[in-house]
Amino acid sequence: MSKNHIEECVRASLEGYFKDLRGTEPDRLYNMMIRVVERPLLEVVMRQADDNQSRAAEWLGLNRNTLRKKLVEHKLLK
């Protein structure tokens, strides 16, 4: 799977979201998208990193403390 494929999936999902709104204006779309994408990103990366926070933080380009904060926010810490 390429980066372009992921972008197309997001684009198609957003187009469907706007279609479902039927003209209603969205509210806090940016925050919603970050929350919707961030959790599965963290879940998959942590699983691939065998729950090693230091490795996952490096892969994500985040400080380990920032990763921990995000894991707590999403209730993903074991």
PDB file of N, CA, C and O in Angstrom:
ATOM      1  N   MET A   1       0.859  -1.174   0.000  1.00  0.00           N
ATOM      2  CA  MET A   1       0.000   0.000   0.000  1.00  0.00           C
ATOM      3  C   MET A   1       0.902   1.232   0.000  1.00  0.00           C
ATOM      4  O   MET A   1       1.882   1.302   0.741  1.00  0.00           O
ATOM      5  N   SER A   2       0.563   2.170  -0.818  1.00  0.00           N
ATOM      6  CA  SER A   2       1.383   3.366  -0.934  1.00  0.00           C
ATOM      7  C   SER A   2       0.765   4.535  -0.176  1.00  0.00           C
ATOM      8  O   SER A   2      -0.397   4.506   0.230  1.00  0.00           O
ATOM      9  N   LYS A   3       1.583   5.552  -0.005  1.00  0.00           N
ATOM     10  CA  LYS A   3       1.101   6.783   0.625  1.00  0.00           C
ATOM     11  C   LYS A   3      -0.076   7.343  -0.170  1.00  0.00           C
ATOM     12  O   LYS A   3      -1.040   7.844   0.410  1.00  0.00           O
ATOM     13  N   ASN A   4       0.004   7.257  -1.500  1.00  0.00           N
ATOM     14  CA  ASN A   4      -1.080   7.771  -2.347  1.00  0.00           C
ATOM     15  C   ASN A   4      -2.385   7.024  -2.095  1.00  0.00           C
ATOM     16  O   ASN A   4      -3.462   7.618  -2.128  1.00  0.00           O
ATOM     17  N   HIS A   5      -2.286   5.722  -1.844  1.00  0.00           N
ATOM     18  CA  HIS A   5      -3.496   4.938  -1.573  1.00  0.00           C
ATOM     19  C   HIS A   5      -4.161   5.408  -0.277  1.00  0.00           C
ATOM     20  O   HIS A   5      -5.382   5.552  -0.213  1.00  0.00           O
ATOM     21  N   ILE A   6      -3.351   5.643   0.746  1.00  0.00           N
ATOM     22  CA  ILE A   6      -3.889   6.127   2.017  1.00  0.00           C
ATOM     23  C   ILE A   6      -4.552   7.486   1.813  1.00  0.00           C
ATOM     24  O   ILE A   6      -5.641   7.732   2.331  1.00  0.00           O
ATOM     25  N   GLU A   7      -3.897   8.366   1.061  1.00  0.00           N
ATOM     26  CA  GLU A   7      -4.478   9.685   0.777  1.00  0.00           C
ATOM     27  C   GLU A   7      -5.814   9.551   0.054  1.00  0.00           C
ATOM     28  O   GLU A   7      -6.760  10.276   0.359  1.00  0.00           O
ATOM     29  N   GLU A   8      -5.894   8.632  -0.896  1.00  0.00           N
ATOM     30  CA  GLU A   8      -7.147   8.426  -1.633  1.00  0.00           C
ATOM     31  C   GLU A   8      -8.248   7.896  -0.719  1.00  0.00           C
ATOM     32  O   GLU A   8      -9.409   8.279  -0.863  1.00  0.00           O
ATOM     33  N   CYS A   9      -7.895   7.026   0.212  1.00  0.00           N
ATOM     34  CA  CYS A   9      -8.879   6.513   1.173  1.00  0.00           C
ATOM     35  C   CYS A   9      -9.432   7.649   2.036  1.00  0.00           C
ATOM     36  O   CYS A   9     -10.639   7.732   2.263  1.00  0.00           O
ATOM     37  N   VAL A  10      -8.552   8.511   2.509  1.00  0.00           N
ATOM     38  CA  VAL A  10      -8.980   9.651   3.324  1.00  0.00           C
ATOM     39  C   VAL A  10      -9.851  10.580   2.481  1.00  0.00           C
ATOM     40  O   VAL A  10     -10.906  11.028   2.931  1.00  0.00           O
ATOM     41  N   ARG A  11      -9.409  10.865   1.266  1.00  0.00           N
ATOM     42  CA  ARG A  11     -10.166  11.757   0.380  1.00  0.00           C
ATOM     43  C   ARG A  11     -11.577  11.202   0.122  1.00  0.00           C
ATOM     44  O   ARG A  11     -12.564  11.932   0.209  1.00  0.00           O
ATOM     45  N   ALA A  12     -11.654   9.918  -0.193  1.00  0.00           N
ATOM     46  CA  ALA A  12     -12.956   9.292  -0.468  1.00  0.00           C
ATOM     47  C   ALA A  12     -13.839   9.318   0.781  1.00  0.00           C
ATOM     48  O   ALA A  12     -15.043   9.556   0.685  1.00  0.00           O
ATOM     49  N   SER A  13     -13.249   9.076   1.944  1.00  0.00           N
ATOM     50  CA  SER A  13     -14.027   9.115   3.189  1.00  0.00           C
ATOM     51  C   SER A  13     -14.572  10.512   3.448  1.00  0.00           C
ATOM     52  O   SER A  13     -15.723  10.668   3.857  1.00  0.00           O
ATOM     53  N   LEU A  14     -13.749  11.525   3.212  1.00  0.00           N
ATOM     54  CA  LEU A  14     -14.205  12.906   3.415  1.00  0.00           C
ATOM     55  C   LEU A  14     -15.300  13.284   2.428  1.00  0.00           C
ATOM     56  O   LEU A  14     -16.266  13.955   2.792  1.00  0.00           O
ATOM     57  N   GLU A  15     -15.152  12.855   1.186  1.00  0.00           N
ATOM     58  CA  GLU A  15     -16.202  13.130   0.190  1.00  0.00           C
ATOM     59  C   GLU A  15     -17.519  12.495   0.638  1.00  0.00           C
ATOM     60  O   GLU A  15     -18.577  13.117   0.537  1.00  0.00           O
ATOM     61  N   GLY A  16     -17.451  11.249   1.136  1.00  0.00           N
ATOM     62  CA  GLY A  16     -18.648  10.583   1.641  1.00  0.00           C
ATOM     63  C   GLY A  16     -19.230  11.295   2.846  1.00  0.00           C
ATOM     64  O   GLY A  16     -20.449  11.390   2.985  1.00  0.00           O
ATOM     65  N   TYR A  17     -18.360  11.799   3.724  1.00  0.00           N
ATOM     66  CA  TYR A  17     -18.806  12.537   4.909  1.00  0.00           C
ATOM     67  C   TYR A  17     -19.590  13.777   4.495  1.00  0.00           C
ATOM     68  O   TYR A  17     -20.668  14.041   5.028  1.00  0.00           O
ATOM     69  N   PHE A  18     -19.045  14.542   3.538  1.00  0.00           N
ATOM     70  CA  PHE A  18     -19.738  15.747   3.086  1.00  0.00           C
ATOM     71  C   PHE A  18     -21.045  15.400   2.373  1.00  0.00           C
ATOM     72  O   PHE A  18     -22.033  16.123   2.500  1.00  0.00           O
ATOM     73  N   LYS A  19     -21.051  14.309   1.635  1.00  0.00           N
ATOM     74  CA  LYS A  19     -22.282  13.874   0.975  1.00  0.00           C
ATOM     75  C   LYS A  19     -23.354  13.543   2.015  1.00  0.00           C
ATOM     76  O   LYS A  19     -24.521  13.902   1.859  1.00  0.00           O
ATOM     77  N   ASP A  20     -22.934  12.852   3.079  1.00  0.00           N
ATOM     78  CA  ASP A  20     -23.864  12.484   4.144  1.00  0.00           C
ATOM     79  C   ASP A  20     -24.410  13.703   4.887  1.00  0.00           C
ATOM     80  O   ASP A  20     -25.519  13.658   5.420  1.00  0.00           O
ATOM     81  N   LEU A  21     -23.639  14.787   4.926  1.00  0.00           N
ATOM     82  CA  LEU A  21     -24.101  16.007   5.595  1.00  0.00           C
ATOM     83  C   LEU A  21     -25.246  16.683   4.847  1.00  0.00           C
ATOM     84  O   LEU A  21     -26.008  17.445   5.441  1.00  0.00           O
ATOM     85  N   ARG A  22     -25.372  16.410   3.549  1.00  0.00           N
ATOM     86  CA  ARG A  22     -26.437  16.964   2.703  1.00  0.00           C
ATOM     87  C   ARG A  22     -26.571  18.478   2.858  1.00  0.00           C
ATOM     88  O   ARG A  22     -27.666  19.008   3.046  1.00  0.00           O
ATOM     89  N   GLY A  23     -25.422  19.158   2.771  1.00  0.00           N
ATOM     90  CA  GLY A  23     -25.438  20.616   2.805  1.00  0.00           C
ATOM     91  C   GLY A  23     -25.272  21.234   4.182  1.00  0.00           C
ATOM     92  O   GLY A  23     -25.022  22.434   4.295  1.00  0.00           O
ATOM     93  N   THR A  24     -25.405  20.437   5.221  1.00  0.00           N
ATOM     94  CA  THR A  24     -25.182  20.946   6.570  1.00  0.00           C
ATOM     95  C   THR A  24     -23.698  21.229   6.732  1.00  0.00           C
ATOM     96  O   THR A  24     -22.859  20.443   6.293  1.00  0.00           O
ATOM     97  N   GLU A  25     -23.379  22.342   7.358  1.00  0.00           N
ATOM     98  CA  GLU A  25     -21.967  22.683   7.532  1.00  0.00           C
ATOM     99  C   GLU A  25     -21.353  21.852   8.652  1.00  0.00           C
ATOM    100  O   GLU A  25     -21.957  21.671   9.709  1.00  0.00           O
ATOM    101  N   PRO A  26     -20.134  21.345   8.407  1.00  0.00           N
ATOM    102  CA  PRO A  26     -19.464  20.561   9.453  1.00  0.00           C
ATOM    103  C   PRO A  26     -18.990  21.458  10.589  1.00  0.00           C
ATOM    104  O   PRO A  26     -18.844  22.670  10.432  1.00  0.00           O
ATOM    105  N   ASP A  27     -18.755  20.834  11.727  1.00  0.00           N
ATOM    106  CA  ASP A  27     -18.284  21.567  12.903  1.00  0.00           C
ATOM    107  C   ASP A  27     -17.005  20.908  13.407  1.00  0.00           C
ATOM    108  O   ASP A  27     -16.973  19.697  13.626  1.00  0.00           O
ATOM    109  N   ARG A  28     -15.966  21.691  13.588  1.00  0.00           N
ATOM    110  CA  ARG A  28     -14.683  21.196  14.110  1.00  0.00           C
ATOM    111  C   ARG A  28     -14.160  20.006  13.322  1.00  0.00           C
ATOM    112  O   ARG A  28     -13.733  19.008  13.901  1.00  0.00           O
ATOM    113  N   LEU A  29     -14.195  20.116  12.012  1.00  0.00           N
ATOM    114  CA  LEU A  29     -13.787  19.036  11.119  1.00  0.00           C
ATOM    115  C   LEU A  29     -12.329  18.633  11.331  1.00  0.00           C
ATOM    116  O   LEU A  29     -12.008  17.445  11.339  1.00  0.00           O
ATOM    117  N   TYR A  30     -11.450  19.612  11.503  1.00  0.00           N
ATOM    118  CA  TYR A  30     -10.036  19.299  11.687  1.00  0.00           C
ATOM    119  C   TYR A  30      -9.832  18.436  12.929  1.00  0.00           C
ATOM    120  O   TYR A  30      -9.167  17.402  12.864  1.00  0.00           O
ATOM    121  N   ASN A  31     -10.398  18.853  14.053  1.00  0.00           N
ATOM    122  CA  ASN A  31     -10.254  18.089  15.298  1.00  0.00           C
ATOM    123  C   ASN A  31     -10.842  16.688  15.165  1.00  0.00           C
ATOM    124  O   ASN A  31     -10.267  15.720  15.664  1.00  0.00           O
ATOM    125  N   MET A  32     -11.978  16.579  14.498  1.00  0.00           N
ATOM    126  CA  MET A  32     -12.604  15.281  14.296  1.00  0.00           C
ATOM    127  C   MET A  32     -11.679  14.365  13.488  1.00  0.00           C
ATOM    128  O   MET A  32     -11.494  13.202  13.845  1.00  0.00           O
ATOM    129  N   MET A  33     -11.108  14.879  12.417  1.00  0.00           N
ATOM    130  CA  MET A  33     -10.245  14.070  11.567  1.00  0.00           C
ATOM    131  C   MET A  33      -8.985  13.624  12.308  1.00  0.00           C
ATOM    132  O   MET A  33      -8.562  12.475  12.179  1.00  0.00           O
ATOM    133  N   ILE A  34      -8.393  14.516  13.072  1.00  0.00           N
ATOM    134  CA  ILE A  34      -7.198  14.148  13.818  1.00  0.00           C
ATOM    135  C   ILE A  34      -7.526  13.022  14.795  1.00  0.00           C
ATOM    136  O   ILE A  34      -6.777  12.050  14.892  1.00  0.00           O
ATOM    137  N   ARG A  35      -8.625  13.144  15.510  1.00  0.00           N
ATOM    138  CA  ARG A  35      -9.009  12.109  16.480  1.00  0.00           C
ATOM    139  C   ARG A  35      -9.312  10.776  15.783  1.00  0.00           C
ATOM    140  O   ARG A  35      -8.927   9.715  16.275  1.00  0.00           O
ATOM    141  N   VAL A  36      -9.989  10.834  14.660  1.00  0.00           N
ATOM    142  CA  VAL A  36     -10.386   9.619  13.948  1.00  0.00           C
ATOM    143  C   VAL A  36      -9.173   8.892  13.365  1.00  0.00           C
ATOM    144  O   VAL A  36      -9.142   7.661  13.341  1.00  0.00           O
ATOM    145  N   VAL A  37      -8.193   9.632  12.905  1.00  0.00           N
ATOM    146  CA  VAL A  37      -7.013   9.027  12.287  1.00  0.00           C
ATOM    147  C   VAL A  37      -5.957   8.669  13.337  1.00  0.00           C
ATOM    148  O   VAL A  37      -5.268   7.659  13.200  1.00  0.00           O
ATOM    149  N   GLU A  38      -5.829   9.482  14.371  1.00  0.00           N
ATOM    150  CA  GLU A  38      -4.753   9.306  15.333  1.00  0.00           C
ATOM    151  C   GLU A  38      -4.853   7.983  16.105  1.00  0.00           C
ATOM    152  O   GLU A  38      -3.845   7.299  16.286  1.00  0.00           O
ATOM    153  N   ARG A  39      -6.030   7.626  16.548  1.00  0.00           N
ATOM    154  CA  ARG A  39      -6.175   6.401  17.344  1.00  0.00           C
ATOM    155  C   ARG A  39      -5.746   5.148  16.578  1.00  0.00           C
ATOM    156  O   ARG A  39      -4.924   4.389  17.092  1.00  0.00           O
ATOM    157  N   PRO A  40      -6.268   4.900  15.369  1.00  0.00           N
ATOM    158  CA  PRO A  40      -5.805   3.701  14.662  1.00  0.00           C
ATOM    159  C   PRO A  40      -4.320   3.767  14.305  1.00  0.00           C
ATOM    160  O   PRO A  40      -3.644   2.739  14.277  1.00  0.00           O
ATOM    161  N   LEU A  41      -3.812   4.964  14.033  1.00  0.00           N
ATOM    162  CA  LEU A  41      -2.383   5.110  13.772  1.00  0.00           C
ATOM    163  C   LEU A  41      -1.576   4.650  14.978  1.00  0.00           C
ATOM    164  O   LEU A  41      -0.629   3.877  14.840  1.00  0.00           O
ATOM    165  N   LEU A  42      -1.951   5.124  16.150  1.00  0.00           N
ATOM    166  CA  LEU A  42      -1.248   4.741  17.377  1.00  0.00           C
ATOM    167  C   LEU A  42      -1.389   3.253  17.658  1.00  0.00           C
ATOM    168  O   LEU A  42      -0.421   2.602  18.050  1.00  0.00           O
ATOM    169  N   GLU A  43      -2.581   2.711  17.462  1.00  0.00           N
ATOM    170  CA  GLU A  43      -2.809   1.282  17.711  1.00  0.00           C
ATOM    171  C   GLU A  43      -1.913   0.415  16.836  1.00  0.00           C
ATOM    172  O   GLU A  43      -1.264  -0.512  17.320  1.00  0.00           O
ATOM    173  N   VAL A  44      -1.885   0.720  15.562  1.00  0.00           N
ATOM    174  CA  VAL A  44      -1.110  -0.093  14.621  1.00  0.00           C
ATOM    175  C   VAL A  44       0.388   0.058  14.865  1.00  0.00           C
ATOM    176  O   VAL A  44       1.117  -0.933  14.882  1.00  0.00           O
ATOM    177  N   VAL A  45       0.846   1.285  15.051  1.00  0.00           N
ATOM    178  CA  VAL A  45       2.277   1.500  15.267  1.00  0.00           C
ATOM    179  C   VAL A  45       2.725   0.837  16.562  1.00  0.00           C
ATOM    180  O   VAL A  45       3.785   0.211  16.593  1.00  0.00           O
ATOM    181  N   MET A  46       1.950   0.959  17.623  1.00  0.00           N
ATOM    182  CA  MET A  46       2.329   0.316  18.883  1.00  0.00           C
ATOM    183  C   MET A  46       2.377  -1.207  18.722  1.00  0.00           C
ATOM    184  O   MET A  46       3.284  -1.854  19.245  1.00  0.00           O
ATOM    185  N   ARG A  47       1.425  -1.774  18.014  1.00  0.00           N
ATOM    186  CA  ARG A  47       1.422  -3.216  17.787  1.00  0.00           C
ATOM    187  C   ARG A  47       2.657  -3.636  16.979  1.00  0.00           C
ATOM    188  O   ARG A  47       3.316  -4.621  17.312  1.00  0.00           O
ATOM    189  N   GLN A  48       2.962  -2.887  15.922  1.00  0.00           N
ATOM    190  CA  GLN A  48       4.119  -3.201  15.084  1.00  0.00           C
ATOM    191  C   GLN A  48       5.436  -3.024  15.832  1.00  0.00           C
ATOM    192  O   GLN A  48       6.421  -3.703  15.542  1.00  0.00           O
ATOM    193  N   ALA A  49       5.444  -2.106  16.793  1.00  0.00           N
ATOM    194  CA  ALA A  49       6.642  -1.857  17.605  1.00  0.00           C
ATOM    195  C   ALA A  49       6.667  -2.734  18.856  1.00  0.00           C
ATOM    196  O   ALA A  49       7.467  -2.502  19.763  1.00  0.00           O
ATOM    197  N   ASP A  50       5.792  -3.743  18.906  1.00  0.00           N
ATOM    198  CA  ASP A  50       5.703  -4.639  20.065  1.00  0.00           C
ATOM    199  C   ASP A  50       5.529  -3.866  21.373  1.00  0.00           C
ATOM    200  O   ASP A  50       6.114  -4.214  22.398  1.00  0.00           O
ATOM    201  N   ASP A  51       4.720  -2.816  21.316  1.00  0.00           N
ATOM    202  CA  ASP A  51       4.415  -1.954  22.466  1.00  0.00           C
ATOM    203  C   ASP A  51       5.640  -1.244  23.049  1.00  0.00           C
ATOM    204  O   ASP A  51       5.618  -0.793  24.194  1.00  0.00           O
ATOM    205  N   ASN A  52       6.689  -1.149  22.264  1.00  0.00           N
ATOM    206  CA  ASN A  52       7.883  -0.422  22.680  1.00  0.00           C
ATOM    207  C   ASN A  52       7.670   1.058  22.368  1.00  0.00           C
ATOM    208  O   ASN A  52       7.731   1.472  21.211  1.00  0.00           O
ATOM    209  N   GLN A  53       7.422   1.841  23.402  1.00  0.00           N
ATOM    210  CA  GLN A  53       7.089   3.255  23.209  1.00  0.00           C
ATOM    211  C   GLN A  53       8.235   4.052  22.601  1.00  0.00           C
ATOM    212  O   GLN A  53       8.002   4.949  21.792  1.00  0.00           O
ATOM    213  N   SER A  54       9.447   3.741  22.974  1.00  0.00           N
ATOM    214  CA  SER A  54      10.592   4.467  22.419  1.00  0.00           C
ATOM    215  C   SER A  54      10.693   4.240  20.912  1.00  0.00           C
ATOM    216  O   SER A  54      10.897   5.184  20.147  1.00  0.00           O
ATOM    217  N   ARG A  55      10.551   2.988  20.493  1.00  0.00           N
ATOM    218  CA  ARG A  55      10.608   2.662  19.068  1.00  0.00           C
ATOM    219  C   ARG A  55       9.438   3.300  18.328  1.00  0.00           C
ATOM    220  O   ARG A  55       9.621   3.889  17.262  1.00  0.00           O
ATOM    221  N   ALA A  56       8.244   3.185  18.886  1.00  0.00           N
ATOM    222  CA  ALA A  56       7.062   3.767  18.237  1.00  0.00           C
ATOM    223  C   ALA A  56       7.196   5.280  18.109  1.00  0.00           C
ATOM    224  O   ALA A  56       6.861   5.853  17.072  1.00  0.00           O
ATOM    225  N   ALA A  57       7.682   5.920  19.158  1.00  0.00           N
ATOM    226  CA  ALA A  57       7.868   7.375  19.115  1.00  0.00           C
ATOM    227  C   ALA A  57       8.846   7.749  18.019  1.00  0.00           C
ATOM    228  O   ALA A  57       8.635   8.723  17.297  1.00  0.00           O
ATOM    229  N   GLU A  58       9.919   6.976  17.894  1.00  0.00           N
ATOM    230  CA  GLU A  58      10.907   7.245  16.843  1.00  0.00           C
ATOM    231  C   GLU A  58      10.269   7.103  15.465  1.00  0.00           C
ATOM    232  O   GLU A  58      10.453   7.961  14.602  1.00  0.00           O
ATOM    233  N   TRP A  59       9.525   6.029  15.260  1.00  0.00           N
ATOM    234  CA  TRP A  59       8.865   5.806  13.970  1.00  0.00           C
ATOM    235  C   TRP A  59       7.895   6.938  13.629  1.00  0.00           C
ATOM    236  O   TRP A  59       7.777   7.344  12.473  1.00  0.00           O
ATOM    237  N   LEU A  60       7.208   7.434  14.649  1.00  0.00           N
ATOM    238  CA  LEU A  60       6.212   8.487  14.438  1.00  0.00           C
ATOM    239  C   LEU A  60       6.834   9.881  14.353  1.00  0.00           C
ATOM    240  O   LEU A  60       6.178  10.838  13.940  1.00  0.00           O
ATOM    241  N   GLY A  61       8.097   9.985  14.745  1.00  0.00           N
ATOM    242  CA  GLY A  61       8.740  11.301  14.759  1.00  0.00           C
ATOM    243  C   GLY A  61       8.255  12.152  15.918  1.00  0.00           C
ATOM    244  O   GLY A  61       8.189  13.378  15.824  1.00  0.00           O
ATOM    245  N   LEU A  62       7.914  11.479  17.017  1.00  0.00           N
ATOM    246  CA  LEU A  62       7.424  12.161  18.202  1.00  0.00           C
ATOM    247  C   LEU A  62       8.389  11.962  19.359  1.00  0.00           C
ATOM    248  O   LEU A  62       9.166  11.007  19.382  1.00  0.00           O
ATOM    249  N   ASN A  63       8.328  12.864  20.303  1.00  0.00           N
ATOM    250  CA  ASN A  63       9.012  12.692  21.570  1.00  0.00           C
ATOM    251  C   ASN A  63       8.268  11.586  22.324  1.00  0.00           C
ATOM    252  O   ASN A  63       7.043  11.496  22.231  1.00  0.00           O
ATOM    253  N   ARG A  64       8.988  10.747  23.065  1.00  0.00           N
ATOM    254  CA  ARG A  64       8.347   9.642  23.787  1.00  0.00           C
ATOM    255  C   ARG A  64       7.280  10.146  24.759  1.00  0.00           C
ATOM    256  O   ARG A  64       6.237   9.509  24.907  1.00  0.00           O
ATOM    257  N   ASN A  65       7.522  11.274  25.421  1.00  0.00           N
ATOM    258  CA  ASN A  65       6.526  11.822  26.342  1.00  0.00           C
ATOM    259  C   ASN A  65       5.264  12.259  25.603  1.00  0.00           C
ATOM    260  O   ASN A  65       4.155  12.108  26.116  1.00  0.00           O
ATOM    261  N   THR A  66       5.435  12.797  24.404  1.00  0.00           N
ATOM    262  CA  THR A  66       4.276  13.182  23.587  1.00  0.00           C
ATOM    263  C   THR A  66       3.476  11.947  23.200  1.00  0.00           C
ATOM    264  O   THR A  66       2.246  11.956  23.250  1.00  0.00           O
ATOM    265  N   LEU A  67       4.176  10.888  22.816  1.00  0.00           N
ATOM    266  CA  LEU A  67       3.493   9.637  22.478  1.00  0.00           C
ATOM    267  C   LEU A  67       2.720   9.119  23.688  1.00  0.00           C
ATOM    268  O   LEU A  67       1.557   8.736  23.566  1.00  0.00           O
ATOM    269  N   ARG A  68       3.363   9.108  24.851  1.00  0.00           N
ATOM    270  CA  ARG A  68       2.680   8.642  26.074  1.00  0.00           C
ATOM    271  C   ARG A  68       1.417   9.442  26.343  1.00  0.00           C
ATOM    272  O   ARG A  68       0.378   8.878  26.686  1.00  0.00           O
ATOM    273  N   LYS A  69       1.508  10.756  26.188  1.00  0.00           N
ATOM    274  CA  LYS A  69       0.344  11.632  26.404  1.00  0.00           C
ATOM    275  C   LYS A  69      -0.787  11.248  25.456  1.00  0.00           C
ATOM    276  O   LYS A  69      -1.946  11.175  25.864  1.00  0.00           O
ATOM    277  N   LYS A  70      -0.449  11.004  24.197  1.00  0.00           N
ATOM    278  CA  LYS A  70      -1.466  10.632  23.213  1.00  0.00           C
ATOM    279  C   LYS A  70      -2.052   9.253  23.506  1.00  0.00           C
ATOM    280  O   LYS A  70      -3.248   9.035  23.316  1.00  0.00           O
ATOM    281  N   LEU A  71      -1.228   8.334  23.961  1.00  0.00           N
ATOM    282  CA  LEU A  71      -1.716   7.003  24.318  1.00  0.00           C
ATOM    283  C   LEU A  71      -2.693   7.092  25.489  1.00  0.00           C
ATOM    284  O   LEU A  71      -3.707   6.394  25.511  1.00  0.00           O
ATOM    285  N   VAL A  72      -2.389   7.948  26.458  1.00  0.00           N
ATOM    286  CA  VAL A  72      -3.292   8.154  27.592  1.00  0.00           C
ATOM    287  C   VAL A  72      -4.597   8.788  27.116  1.00  0.00           C
ATOM    288  O   VAL A  72      -5.679   8.358  27.514  1.00  0.00           O
ATOM    289  N   GLU A  73      -4.496   9.805  26.268  1.00  0.00           N
ATOM    290  CA  GLU A  73      -5.713  10.483  25.748  1.00  0.00           C
ATOM    291  C   GLU A  73      -6.634   9.504  25.056  1.00  0.00           C
ATOM    292  O   GLU A  73      -7.855   9.610  25.172  1.00  0.00           O
ATOM    293  N   HIS A  74      -6.061   8.542  24.330  1.00  0.00           N
ATOM    294  CA  HIS A  74      -6.864   7.562  23.595  1.00  0.00           C
ATOM    295  C   HIS A  74      -7.123   6.283  24.386  1.00  0.00           C
ATOM    296  O   HIS A  74      -7.676   5.315  23.864  1.00  0.00           O
ATOM    297  N   LYS A  75      -6.708   6.297  25.666  1.00  0.00           N
ATOM    298  CA  LYS A  75      -6.896   5.144  26.552  1.00  0.00           C
ATOM    299  C   LYS A  75      -6.270   3.872  25.950  1.00  0.00           C
ATOM    300  O   LYS A  75      -6.881   2.804  25.950  1.00  0.00           O
ATOM    301  N   LEU A  76      -5.054   4.015  25.447  1.00  0.00           N
ATOM    302  CA  LEU A  76      -4.369   2.898  24.817  1.00  0.00           C
ATOM    303  C   LEU A  76      -3.203   2.347  25.640  1.00  0.00           C
ATOM    304  O   LEU A  76      -2.524   1.419  25.200  1.00  0.00           O
ATOM    305  N   LEU A  77      -2.968   2.898  26.807  1.00  0.00           N
ATOM    306  CA  LEU A  77      -1.893   2.381  27.649  1.00  0.00           C
ATOM    307  C   LEU A  77      -2.367   1.137  28.374  1.00  0.00           C
ATOM    308  O   LEU A  77      -3.491   1.073  28.871  1.00  0.00           O
ATOM    309  N   LYS A  78      -1.488   0.154  28.424  1.00  0.00           N
ATOM    310  CA  LYS A  78      -1.838  -1.114  29.095  1.00  0.00           C
ATOM    311  C   LYS A  78      -1.374  -1.094  30.517  1.00  0.00           C
ATOM    312  O   LYS A  78      -1.574  -2.066  31.246  1.00  0.00           O
TER     313      LYS A  78
END
